[in-house]
Amino acid sequence: MTEPLKRTTIVIPTYNERDNIQELIPALLALGSGVGVLVVDDSSPDGTAAVVRQMGASDSRVGLSLRVQRQGIGPAYIARFQQALRDGADY
């Protein structure tokens, strides 16, 4: 009997990471089918959220949480770790 696939969600807080996120997300998704990415963007003026939305439109493992103002990295991690667990992530 095989063990069920574990779901891992990687939370990435961003601010002005448009260029980096385009390389980072595909590299993380290549780790396996059980890996998802949740980007938390604090309304980056460089269009980071638009890039993530486009990637999410073609791969359901990519999620975006857009915050209207900068709230810092700590609150971003805490809130989205909780969201990932509610959404069924094992890790």
A tleap script that builds the chain and sets N, CA, C and O, in Angstrom:
source leaprc.protein.ff14SB
mol = sequence {
  NMET THR GLU PRO LEU LYS ARG THR THR ILE
  VAL ILE PRO THR TYR ASN GLU ARG ASP ASN
  ILE GLN GLU LEU ILE PRO ALA LEU LEU ALA
  LEU GLY SER GLY VAL GLY VAL LEU VAL VAL
  ASP ASP SER SER PRO ASP GLY THR ALA ALA
  VAL VAL ARG GLN MET GLY ALA SER ASP SER
  ARG VAL GLY LEU SER LEU ARG VAL GLN ARG
  GLN GLY ILE GLY PRO ALA TYR ILE ALA ARG
  PHE GLN GLN ALA LEU ARG ASP GLY ALA ASP
  CTYR
}
set mol.1.N position { 0.837 -1.177 0.000 }
set mol.1.CA position { 0.000 0.000 0.000 }
set mol.1.C position { 0.884 1.243 0.000 }
set mol.1.O position { 1.821 1.348 0.791 }
set mol.2.N position { 0.580 2.180 -0.888 }
set mol.2.CA position { 1.390 3.390 -0.971 }
set mol.2.C position { 0.829 4.467 -0.051 }
set mol.2.O position { -0.372 4.531 0.212 }
set mol.3.N position { 1.728 5.299 0.422 }
set mol.3.CA position { 1.348 6.404 1.296 }
set mol.3.C position { 0.702 7.507 0.450 }
set mol.3.O position { 1.157 7.765 -0.664 }
set mol.4.N position { -0.354 8.163 0.959 }
set mol.4.CA position { -0.987 9.228 0.187 }
set mol.4.C position { -0.029 10.398 -0.035 }
set mol.4.O position { 0.847 10.666 0.787 }
set mol.5.N position { -0.212 11.080 -1.149 }
set mol.5.CA position { 0.617 12.225 -1.505 }
set mol.5.C position { 0.450 13.328 -0.479 }
set mol.5.O position { -0.672 13.713 -0.148 }
set mol.6.N position { 1.549 13.828 0.018 }
set mol.6.CA position { 1.525 14.944 0.959 }
set mol.6.C position { 1.522 16.248 0.173 }
set mol.6.O position { 2.203 16.373 -0.845 }
set mol.7.N position { 0.755 17.208 0.651 }
set mol.7.CA position { 0.692 18.524 0.017 }
set mol.7.C position { 1.576 19.497 0.776 }
set mol.7.O position { 1.470 19.634 1.994 }
set mol.8.N position { 2.437 20.161 0.048 }
set mol.8.CA position { 3.330 21.163 0.614 }
set mol.8.C position { 3.017 22.502 -0.027 }
set mol.8.O position { 2.986 22.620 -1.252 }
set mol.9.N position { 2.784 23.511 0.801 }
set mol.9.CA position { 2.570 24.861 0.286 }
set mol.9.C position { 3.742 25.726 0.713 }
set mol.9.O position { 4.067 25.811 1.897 }
set mol.10.N position { 4.371 26.365 -0.256 }
set mol.10.CA position { 5.489 27.263 0.002 }
set mol.10.C position { 4.942 28.685 -0.037 }
set mol.10.O position { 4.408 29.124 -1.055 }
set mol.11.N position { 5.078 29.401 1.077 }
set mol.11.CA position { 4.582 30.772 1.197 }
set mol.11.C position { 5.734 31.730 0.895 }
set mol.11.O position { 6.815 31.632 1.478 }
set mol.12.N position { 5.475 32.661 -0.032 }
set mol.12.CA position { 6.514 33.605 -0.443 }
set mol.12.C position { 5.977 35.034 -0.338 }
set mol.12.O position { 5.201 35.461 -1.193 }
set mol.13.N position { 6.378 35.778 0.700 }
set mol.13.CA position { 6.019 37.195 0.753 }
set mol.13.C position { 6.851 37.962 -0.277 }
set mol.13.O position { 8.049 37.720 -0.421 }
set mol.14.N position { 6.209 38.886 -0.988 }
set mol.14.CA position { 6.931 39.640 -2.015 }
set mol.14.C position { 6.630 41.130 -1.949 }
set mol.14.O position { 5.571 41.558 -1.489 }
set mol.15.N position { 7.592 41.895 -2.423 }
set mol.15.CA position { 7.419 43.313 -2.691 }
set mol.15.C position { 8.459 43.657 -3.746 }
set mol.15.O position { 9.663 43.593 -3.497 }
set mol.16.N position { 7.980 44.022 -4.915 }
set mol.16.CA position { 8.856 44.329 -6.054 }
set mol.16.C position { 9.765 43.163 -6.414 }
set mol.16.O position { 10.987 43.308 -6.464 }
set mol.17.N position { 9.162 42.011 -6.662 }
set mol.17.CA position { 9.909 40.800 -7.010 }
set mol.17.C position { 9.509 40.243 -8.375 }
set mol.17.O position { 9.652 39.044 -8.616 }
set mol.18.N position { 9.018 41.084 -9.258 }
set mol.18.CA position { 8.520 40.639 -10.562 }
set mol.18.C position { 9.529 39.750 -11.302 }
set mol.18.O position { 9.179 38.662 -11.760 }
set mol.19.N position { 10.753 40.203 -11.414 }
set mol.19.CA position { 11.759 39.439 -12.165 }
set mol.19.C position { 12.119 38.132 -11.460 }
set mol.19.O position { 12.232 37.091 -12.107 }
set mol.20.N position { 12.300 38.180 -10.148 }
set mol.20.CA position { 12.685 36.980 -9.395 }
set mol.20.C position { 11.588 35.930 -9.376 }
set mol.20.O position { 11.870 34.738 -9.501 }
set mol.21.N position { 10.339 36.359 -9.222 }
set mol.21.CA position { 9.235 35.419 -9.063 }
set mol.21.C position { 9.014 34.597 -10.333 }
set mol.21.O position { 8.548 33.460 -10.268 }
set mol.22.N position { 9.347 35.170 -11.475 }
set mol.22.CA position { 9.183 34.464 -12.748 }
set mol.22.C position { 10.120 33.267 -12.860 }
set mol.22.O position { 9.832 32.318 -13.590 }
set mol.23.N position { 11.227 33.306 -12.150 }
set mol.23.CA position { 12.154 32.174 -12.138 }
set mol.23.C position { 11.912 31.258 -10.945 }
set mol.23.O position { 12.060 30.040 -11.052 }
set mol.24.N position { 11.541 31.840 -9.815 }
set mol.24.CA position { 11.392 31.074 -8.588 }
set mol.24.C position { 10.200 30.117 -8.628 }
set mol.24.O position { 10.339 28.947 -8.270 }
set mol.25.N position { 9.044 30.591 -9.052 }
set mol.25.CA position { 7.845 29.747 -9.031 }
set mol.25.C position { 8.004 28.492 -9.889 }
set mol.25.O position { 7.721 27.400 -9.395 }
set mol.26.N position { 8.442 28.587 -11.145 }
set mol.26.CA position { 8.618 27.347 -11.923 }
set mol.26.C position { 9.616 26.373 -11.292 }
set mol.26.O position { 9.432 25.158 -11.363 }
set mol.27.N position { 10.663 26.907 -10.679 }
set mol.27.CA position { 11.654 26.035 -10.039 }
set mol.27.C position { 11.034 25.294 -8.851 }
set mol.27.O position { 11.315 24.114 -8.638 }
set mol.28.N position { 10.203 25.974 -8.090 }
set mol.28.CA position { 9.549 25.327 -6.947 }
set mol.28.C position { 8.515 24.304 -7.402 }
set mol.28.O position { 8.431 23.217 -6.829 }
set mol.29.N position { 7.739 24.630 -8.407 }
set mol.29.CA position { 6.724 23.698 -8.896 }
set mol.29.C position { 7.347 22.438 -9.487 }
set mol.29.O position { 6.734 21.371 -9.481 }
set mol.30.N position { 8.552 22.569 -9.991 }
set mol.30.CA position { 9.252 21.419 -10.571 }
set mol.30.C position { 9.647 20.393 -9.505 }
set mol.30.O position { 10.059 19.283 -9.844 }
set mol.31.N position { 9.529 20.744 -8.233 }
set mol.31.CA position { 9.868 19.819 -7.156 }
set mol.31.C position { 8.892 18.656 -7.058 }
set mol.31.O position { 9.221 17.619 -6.483 }
set mol.32.N position { 7.699 18.816 -7.612 }
set mol.32.CA position { 6.748 17.703 -7.604 }
set mol.32.C position { 5.310 18.163 -7.645 }
set mol.32.O position { 5.007 19.333 -7.413 }
set mol.33.N position { 4.431 17.231 -7.941 }
set mol.33.CA position { 3.013 17.558 -8.103 }
set mol.33.C position { 2.342 17.927 -6.786 }
set mol.33.O position { 1.276 18.542 -6.804 }
set mol.34.N position { 2.923 17.578 -5.659 }
set mol.34.CA position { 2.342 17.908 -4.368 }
set mol.34.C position { 2.755 19.264 -3.834 }
set mol.34.O position { 2.395 19.630 -2.716 }
set mol.35.N position { 3.514 20.019 -4.632 }
set mol.35.CA position { 4.014 21.322 -4.197 }
set mol.35.C position { 3.154 22.434 -4.777 }
set mol.35.O position { 2.872 22.462 -5.975 }
set mol.36.N position { 2.739 23.357 -3.899 }
set mol.36.CA position { 2.018 24.545 -4.316 }
set mol.36.C position { 2.743 25.777 -3.811 }
set mol.36.O position { 3.551 25.696 -2.886 }
set mol.37.N position { 2.457 26.903 -4.413 }
set mol.37.CA position { 3.089 28.163 -4.039 }
set mol.37.C position { 1.997 29.179 -3.750 }
set mol.37.O position { 1.066 29.349 -4.537 }
set mol.38.N position { 2.119 29.850 -2.617 }
set mol.38.CA position { 1.208 30.925 -2.263 }
set mol.38.C position { 2.029 32.192 -2.096 }
set mol.38.O position { 2.821 32.307 -1.160 }
set mol.39.N position { 1.842 33.139 -3.001 }
set mol.39.CA position { 2.573 34.403 -2.972 }
set mol.39.C position { 1.727 35.432 -2.229 }
set mol.39.O position { 0.536 35.587 -2.500 }
set mol.40.N position { 2.351 36.121 -1.303 }
set mol.40.CA position { 1.700 37.195 -0.556 }
set mol.40.C position { 2.360 38.486 -1.012 }
set mol.40.O position { 3.521 38.744 -0.694 }
set mol.41.N position { 1.620 39.292 -1.752 }
set mol.41.CA position { 2.199 40.521 -2.312 }
set mol.41.C position { 1.555 41.747 -1.680 }
set mol.41.O position { 0.331 41.851 -1.601 }
set mol.42.N position { 2.386 42.662 -1.236 }
set mol.42.CA position { 1.934 43.903 -0.610 }
set mol.42.C position { 1.799 45.014 -1.649 }
set mol.42.O position { 2.388 46.084 -1.502 }
set mol.43.N position { 1.020 44.754 -2.701 }
set mol.43.CA position { 0.742 45.741 -3.761 }
set mol.43.C position { 2.013 46.309 -4.375 }
set mol.43.O position { 2.189 47.525 -4.450 }
set mol.44.N position { 2.886 45.429 -4.808 }
set mol.44.CA position { 4.133 45.853 -5.440 }
set mol.44.C position { 3.854 46.736 -6.653 }
set mol.44.O position { 3.049 46.369 -7.509 }
set mol.45.N position { 4.506 47.887 -6.737 }
set mol.45.CA position { 4.291 48.760 -7.893 }
set mol.45.C position { 4.898 48.230 -9.196 }
set mol.45.O position { 4.594 48.749 -10.270 }
set mol.46.N position { 5.748 47.206 -9.115 }
set mol.46.CA position { 6.395 46.683 -10.321 }
set mol.46.C position { 5.562 45.629 -11.049 }
set mol.46.O position { 6.000 45.115 -12.079 }
set mol.47.N position { 4.381 45.297 -10.544 }
set mol.47.CA position { 3.522 44.334 -11.223 }
set mol.47.C position { 3.748 42.885 -10.836 }
set mol.47.O position { 3.382 41.982 -11.588 }
set mol.48.N position { 4.342 42.651 -9.680 }
set mol.48.CA position { 4.569 41.278 -9.216 }
set mol.48.C position { 3.260 40.494 -9.198 }
set mol.48.O position { 3.215 39.353 -9.657 }
set mol.49.N position { 2.203 41.094 -8.675 }
set mol.49.CA position { 0.914 40.388 -8.551 }
set mol.49.C position { 0.372 39.978 -9.917 }
set mol.49.O position { -0.198 38.895 -10.049 }
set mol.50.N position { 0.536 40.810 -10.920 }
set mol.50.CA position { 0.040 40.479 -12.262 }
set mol.50.C position { 0.761 39.255 -12.819 }
set mol.50.O position { 0.145 38.404 -13.462 }
set mol.51.N position { 2.048 39.170 -12.575 }
set mol.51.CA position { 2.829 38.015 -13.034 }
set mol.51.C position { 2.336 36.751 -12.333 }
set mol.51.O position { 2.153 35.716 -12.974 }
set mol.52.N position { 2.121 36.831 -11.029 }
set mol.52.CA position { 1.662 35.673 -10.259 }
set mol.52.C position { 0.260 35.267 -10.714 }
set mol.52.O position { -0.018 34.077 -10.861 }
set mol.53.N position { -0.614 36.228 -10.936 }
set mol.53.CA position { -1.971 35.915 -11.431 }
set mol.53.C position { -1.907 35.162 -12.751 }
set mol.53.O position { -2.624 34.181 -12.947 }
set mol.54.N position { -1.056 35.618 -13.649 }
set mol.54.CA position { -0.916 34.972 -14.954 }
set mol.54.C position { -0.411 33.538 -14.788 }
set mol.54.O position { -0.897 32.630 -15.462 }
set mol.55.N position { 0.547 33.333 -13.906 }
set mol.55.CA position { 1.068 31.992 -13.671 }
set mol.55.C position { -0.012 31.110 -13.038 }
set mol.55.O position { -0.116 29.927 -13.363 }
set mol.56.N position { -0.812 31.681 -12.138 }
set mol.56.CA position { -1.880 30.940 -11.491 }
set mol.56.C position { -3.001 30.564 -12.447 }
set mol.56.O position { -3.697 29.570 -12.237 }
set mol.57.N position { -3.176 31.364 -13.502 }
set mol.57.CA position { -4.212 31.059 -14.492 }
set mol.57.C position { -3.877 29.788 -15.264 }
set mol.57.O position { -4.773 29.098 -15.751 }
set mol.58.N position { -2.586 29.479 -15.377 }
set mol.58.CA position { -2.195 28.283 -16.122 }
set mol.58.C position { -1.787 27.117 -15.215 }
set mol.58.O position { -1.561 26.009 -15.703 }
set mol.59.N position { -1.690 27.353 -13.905 }
set mol.59.CA position { -1.343 26.276 -12.976 }
set mol.59.C position { -2.051 26.536 -11.646 }
set mol.59.O position { -1.746 27.507 -10.954 }
set mol.60.N position { -2.981 25.681 -11.301 }
set mol.60.CA position { -3.785 25.870 -10.093 }
set mol.60.C position { -2.974 25.745 -8.800 }
set mol.60.O position { -3.487 26.040 -7.721 }
set mol.61.N position { -1.731 25.317 -8.901 }
set mol.61.CA position { -0.895 25.208 -7.700 }
set mol.61.C position { -0.298 26.546 -7.290 }
set mol.61.O position { 0.388 26.634 -6.272 }
set mol.62.N position { -0.555 27.595 -8.081 }
set mol.62.CA position { -0.035 28.934 -7.793 }
set mol.62.C position { -1.174 29.803 -7.287 }
set mol.62.O position { -2.183 29.985 -7.968 }
set mol.63.N position { -1.002 30.338 -6.082 }
set mol.63.CA position { -2.016 31.207 -5.496 }
set mol.63.C position { -1.444 32.572 -5.178 }
set mol.63.O position { -0.232 32.739 -5.039 }
set mol.64.N position { -2.330 33.541 -5.064 }
set mol.64.CA position { -1.925 34.913 -4.772 }
set mol.64.C position { -2.807 35.468 -3.669 }
set mol.64.O position { -4.031 35.342 -3.710 }
set mol.65.N position { -2.178 36.074 -2.695 }
set mol.65.CA position { -2.870 36.851 -1.678 }
set mol.65.C position { -2.346 38.268 -1.818 }
set mol.65.O position { -1.181 38.540 -1.530 }
set mol.66.N position { -3.209 39.168 -2.262 }
set mol.66.CA position { -2.809 40.560 -2.501 }
set mol.66.C position { -3.271 41.414 -1.337 }
set mol.66.O position { -4.453 41.448 -0.998 }
set mol.67.N position { -2.311 42.106 -0.730 }
set mol.67.CA position { -2.632 43.000 0.376 }
set mol.67.C position { -2.495 44.435 -0.108 }
set mol.67.O position { -1.557 44.763 -0.835 }
set mol.68.N position { -3.426 45.288 0.293 }
set mol.68.CA position { -3.458 46.652 -0.228 }
set mol.68.C position { -2.366 47.553 0.319 }
set mol.68.O position { -2.025 48.559 -0.303 }
set mol.69.N position { -1.826 47.216 1.448 }
set mol.69.CA position { -0.735 48.032 1.977 }
set mol.69.C position { 0.350 47.133 2.555 }
set mol.69.O position { 0.113 45.968 2.877 }
set mol.70.N position { 1.525 47.694 2.675 }
set mol.70.CA position { 2.637 46.931 3.239 }
set mol.70.C position { 2.384 46.692 4.720 }
set mol.70.O position { 2.145 47.625 5.486 }
set mol.71.N position { 2.443 45.418 5.106 }
set mol.71.CA position { 2.190 45.055 6.500 }
set mol.71.C position { 3.354 44.297 7.121 }
set mol.71.O position { 3.303 43.937 8.297 }
set mol.72.N position { 4.391 44.055 6.348 }
set mol.72.CA position { 5.571 43.391 6.890 }
set mol.72.C position { 5.587 41.896 6.644 }
set mol.72.O position { 4.562 41.276 6.363 }
set mol.73.N position { 6.773 41.341 6.758 }
set mol.73.CA position { 6.985 39.941 6.421 }
set mol.73.C position { 6.407 38.988 7.474 }
set mol.73.O position { 5.875 37.936 7.119 }
set mol.74.N position { 6.501 39.335 8.753 }
set mol.74.CA position { 5.991 38.458 9.812 }
set mol.74.C position { 4.500 38.179 9.679 }
set mol.74.O position { 4.094 37.018 9.634 }
set mol.75.N position { 3.672 39.231 9.616 }
set mol.75.CA position { 2.236 39.004 9.443 }
set mol.75.C position { 1.900 38.269 8.146 }
set mol.75.O position { 0.939 37.501 8.099 }
set mol.76.N position { 2.676 38.498 7.110 }
set mol.76.CA position { 2.434 37.807 5.837 }
set mol.76.C position { 2.610 36.301 6.013 }
set mol.76.O position { 1.761 35.517 5.589 }
set mol.77.N position { 3.710 35.906 6.637 }
set mol.77.CA position { 3.944 34.477 6.858 }
set mol.77.C position { 2.871 33.857 7.747 }
set mol.77.O position { 2.314 32.811 7.413 }
set mol.78.N position { 2.585 34.489 8.863 }
set mol.78.CA position { 1.631 33.916 9.823 }
set mol.78.C position { 0.264 33.705 9.185 }
set mol.78.O position { -0.299 32.613 9.260 }
set mol.79.N position { -0.270 34.747 8.560 }
set mol.79.CA position { -1.607 34.652 7.970 }
set mol.79.C position { -1.666 33.604 6.864 }
set mol.79.O position { -2.646 32.864 6.777 }
set mol.80.N position { -0.666 33.525 6.039 }
set mol.80.CA position { -0.708 32.600 4.907 }
set mol.80.C position { -0.328 31.187 5.294 }
set mol.80.O position { -0.782 30.245 4.644 }
set mol.81.N position { 0.490 30.991 6.331 }
set mol.81.CA position { 0.698 29.631 6.842 }
set mol.81.C position { -0.635 29.088 7.338 }
set mol.81.O position { -0.985 27.939 7.069 }
set mol.82.N position { -1.375 29.919 8.062 }
set mol.82.CA position { -2.689 29.501 8.555 }
set mol.82.C position { -3.625 29.184 7.397 }
set mol.82.O position { -4.361 28.198 7.438 }
set mol.83.N position { -3.597 30.025 6.359 }
set mol.83.CA position { -4.437 29.777 5.183 }
set mol.83.C position { -4.059 28.470 4.511 }
set mol.83.O position { -4.937 27.686 4.150 }
set mol.84.N position { -2.777 28.224 4.338 }
set mol.84.CA position { -2.309 26.997 3.690 }
set mol.84.C position { -2.791 25.768 4.452 }
set mol.84.O position { -3.223 24.790 3.843 }
set mol.85.N position { -2.719 25.813 5.763 }
set mol.85.CA position { -3.178 24.681 6.570 }
set mol.85.C position { -4.693 24.497 6.443 }
set mol.85.O position { -5.175 23.369 6.340 }
set mol.86.N position { -5.435 25.593 6.451 }
set mol.86.CA position { -6.899 25.502 6.262 }
set mol.86.C position { -7.240 24.906 4.897 }
set mol.86.O position { -8.231 24.191 4.745 }
set mol.87.N position { -6.402 25.214 3.908 }
set mol.87.CA position { -6.649 24.725 2.538 }
set mol.87.C position { -6.160 23.298 2.326 }
set mol.87.O position { -6.251 22.777 1.215 }
set mol.88.N position { -5.640 22.655 3.379 }
set mol.88.CA position { -5.286 21.242 3.275 }
set mol.88.C position { -3.819 20.910 3.132 }
set mol.88.O position { -3.478 19.755 2.874 }
set mol.89.N position { -2.939 21.883 3.291 }
set mol.89.CA position { -1.504 21.585 3.197 }
set mol.89.C position { -1.067 20.747 4.392 }
set mol.89.O position { -1.505 20.971 5.520 }
set mol.90.N position { -0.203 19.787 4.125 }
set mol.90.CA position { 0.379 18.986 5.204 }
set mol.90.C position { 1.618 19.675 5.773 }
set mol.90.O position { 1.938 19.555 6.956 }
set mol.91.N position { 2.285 20.383 4.909 }
set mol.91.CA position { 3.514 21.097 5.305 }
set mol.91.C position { 3.480 22.502 4.757 }
set mol.91.O position { 4.416 23.272 4.973 }
savepdb mol mol.pdb
quit
